[in-house]
Amino acid sequence: MYIYKYIIIYTLTLSIGLLNYKKYNHNLQLKLWLYFLGYSFITEIVSRYIIETYHVRAIKMSNSWWFVNSFFYLFFFLSKIKNVKKQKFIKFLIAIFSLYSIVSIVFLKNFGKEYFVSNWILGQLFVVLTIMLYYTELLKSDAILNIKYSLFFWISIGALIFNIGVLPVFVIGELINWQGIFRYIIVGLNIVLSLCFITGFIISKKEYNI
C-alpha cells in the first residue's frame, strides 16, 4: 500500500473536496484549483502505471507536474492581490520563471530524461514569495477577522508549509541522490498539505470563499 501513498492522499482530499463543493463552486479560482487537484491525481495514477508497467521513472510526468504546479499557484495567488505594485512584482517573477524554464527546456536539459530540480526550486521559492505578499494584503483587510473560514487561507497555509519544507529537501536530496529520510519528509509534507486542504474544505464557509 505504501507505493500508492500519493494516490490514497489525493483520493481522500478530492473526495472531501467534492463533498463540500457547494461551499466554493461560485468562485472560479477555487474551482480551477479543484481541477488542478484532479490533474495531480491523474498524474500520480499515470506515473504509477508507467513505473510498474515499464519499470522506468516517469520523468516527463514529474517535470510537467512541477512546472504546472509552480505556474498555477503563482497565478492563483496573483488573483488575490489587489495592490498594483505587488501585482507587477509577481508578474515579474512569473516572467523570470517562464524565461528560465524555456531556456532550461530548450538548451540545458532533456525534458524526458532529466529532472528539472533547479527549476522546481526557483518556482517554489517564487510561490513562497507570492504567498507572503498575499498575507500582507490579508493583514490590511477586514478579511483577516474571519480568515479561518476562507478556503483560500487554508490553501495558502498548506502551500506555504509544503514549499518551505520541500526547498531544502530538493537541494540536499539532489546532492545525495534522494536516499533515506528525505523520501519520508516529502511524504510527510504531502500529508500536511492535504490536511490543510481538508481542513479548509470542512470549516470554510461559502460567504468567505470569495
C-alpha positions in Angstrom: 0.0 0.0 0.0 2.9 2.4 0.7 3.7 2.7 -3.1 0.2 4.0 -3.6 0.6 6.6 -0.8 0.0 9.7 -3.0 -2.9 8.1 -4.8 -4.5 7.5 -1.4 -3.8 11.0 -0.3 -5.3 12.6 -3.4 -8.3 10.3 -3.3 -9.1 11.3 0.3 -8.6 15.0 -0.4 -10.6 15.1 -3.6 -13.4 13.1 -2.1 -13.8 15.6 0.8 -13.4 18.5 -1.6 -16.2 17.2 -3.8 -18.5 16.6 -0.8 -18.0 20.3 0.1 -18.2 21.6 -3.5 -21.2 23.9 -2.8 -19.1 26.0 -0.5 -16.8 27.3 -3.3 -18.5 26.4 -6.6 -19.3 30.1 -7.1 -15.6 31.1 -7.2 -13.7 30.5 -10.5 -10.2 30.3 -8.9 -11.3 27.7 -6.3 -13.0 25.6 -9.0 -9.8 25.8 -11.1 -7.8 24.7 -8.0 -10.1 21.7 -7.6 -9.4 20.8 -11.3 -5.7 21.2 -10.6 -6.0 18.7 -7.7 -7.8 16.4 -10.2 -4.9 16.8 -12.7 -2.5 16.0 -9.9 -4.4 12.9 -9.1 -4.4 11.7 -12.7 -0.7 12.5 -13.0 0.0 10.3 -10.0 -2.0 7.4 -11.4 -0.4 7.6 -14.8 3.1 7.9 -13.3 2.5 4.8 -11.1 1.3 2.9 -14.1 4.4 3.8 -16.1 6.7 2.9 -13.3 5.1 -0.5 -12.6 4.4 -1.4 -16.3 7.6 -0.3 -17.9 9.9 -0.2 -14.9 11.2 3.3 -15.7 10.9 6.6 -14.0 8.0 8.8 -15.1 10.3 11.8 -15.6 8.2 13.6 -18.2 5.1 13.4 -15.9 7.1 14.7 -12.9 8.7 17.6 -14.8 5.3 18.6 -16.3 3.5 18.5 -12.9 6.1 20.6 -11.2 6.0 23.3 -13.9 2.2 23.3 -13.9 2.2 23.4 -10.0 4.5 26.4 -9.9 2.7 28.4 -12.6 -0.7 27.5 -11.2 0.0 28.8 -7.7 1.7 31.9 -8.9 -1.4 32.9 -10.9 -3.7 31.6 -8.2 -2.4 33.9 -5.5 -1.8 36.7 -8.0 -5.6 36.7 -8.5 -6.0 37.6 -4.8 -3.6 40.6 -4.9 -5.1 44.0 -5.3 -2.1 46.2 -4.9 -0.8 47.2 -8.3 2.9 47.2 -7.3 2.6 43.8 -5.8 0.8 42.5 -8.9 3.6 43.9 -11.1 6.3 42.2 -8.9 4.5 38.8 -9.1 4.2 39.2 -12.9 7.9 39.9 -13.0 8.5 36.7 -11.0 6.3 34.8 -13.5 8.2 36.3 -16.4 11.6 35.3 -14.9 10.4 31.8 -14.1 9.0 31.4 -17.6 12.2 32.6 -19.3 14.4 30.3 -17.1 12.1 27.4 -17.8 12.2 27.9 -21.6 16.0 28.2 -21.6 16.3 25.1 -19.5 14.0 23.0 -21.7 15.5 24.2 -25.0 19.2 24.4 -24.1 20.1 23.0 -20.8 18.3 19.7 -20.1 16.5 16.8 -21.7 12.8 17.0 -20.6 12.2 13.3 -20.8 15.5 12.1 -19.2 16.5 14.6 -16.5 14.6 16.1 -13.5 14.5 19.9 -13.6 15.3 20.3 -10.0 16.8 23.8 -10.3 13.6 25.0 -12.0 11.5 23.4 -9.3 13.5 25.2 -6.6 13.1 28.5 -8.3 9.4 28.0 -8.9 8.7 27.0 -5.3 10.8 30.0 -4.0 8.7 32.3 -6.1 5.5 30.7 -4.8 6.6 31.3 -1.2 7.2 35.0 -2.0 3.8 35.3 -3.7 2.1 33.8 -0.7 3.8 36.2 1.7 2.6 39.1 -0.4 -0.9 37.6 -0.2 -0.6 37.6 3.6 0.5 41.3 3.6 -2.8 42.0 1.8 -4.8 40.0 4.3 -3.3 41.8 7.3 -4.6 45.1 5.9 -8.1 43.9 5.1 -11.2 43.1 7.1 -11.0 39.5 5.7 -8.4 38.8 8.4 -11.2 38.8 11.0 -12.8 35.7 9.7 -9.8 34.2 7.9 -10.3 30.7 9.3 -13.5 30.4 7.3 -11.7 31.1 4.0 -10.6 28.1 1.8 -8.0 30.4 0.2 -6.3 30.8 3.6 -6.1 27.1 4.2 -4.7 26.5 0.7 -2.1 29.2 1.3 -1.1 27.6 4.7 -0.7 24.2 3.1 1.2 25.5 0.1 3.5 27.6 2.3 4.4 24.8 4.6 4.9 22.4 1.7 7.1 24.7 -0.3 9.2 25.9 2.6 9.7 22.3 3.6 10.4 21.0 0.2 13.1 23.6 -0.8 15.9 22.2 1.4 14.8 18.7 0.6 15.3 19.3 -3.1 18.7 20.9 -2.6 20.1 18.3 -0.2 18.2 15.3 -1.7 19.6 16.1 -5.1 23.2 16.1 -3.7 22.8 12.7 -2.0 20.6 11.1 -4.7 17.4 11.1 -2.6 18.4 8.5 -0.1 17.0 7.7 3.3 14.9 10.1 5.3 14.3 12.7 2.5 11.8 10.5 0.8 9.8 10.3 4.0 10.0 14.0 4.5 8.4 14.5 1.1 5.6 12.1 2.1 5.1 13.9 5.4 4.9 17.3 3.7 2.3 15.9 1.3 0.2 14.7 4.2 0.4 18.1 6.0 -0.5 19.8 2.7 -3.6 17.6 2.3 -4.6 18.0 5.9 -4.6 21.8 5.4 -6.8 21.4 2.3 -9.2 19.0 4.0 -9.5 21.4 7.0 -10.3 24.2 4.6 -13.0 22.1 2.9 -14.6 21.2 6.2 -14.6 24.5 8.1 -14.7 27.1 5.3 -18.0 28.9 4.7 -19.4 29.9 1.3 -19.7 33.6 2.1 -16.0 33.8 2.9 -14.8 31.9 -0.2 -14.8 34.9 -2.5 
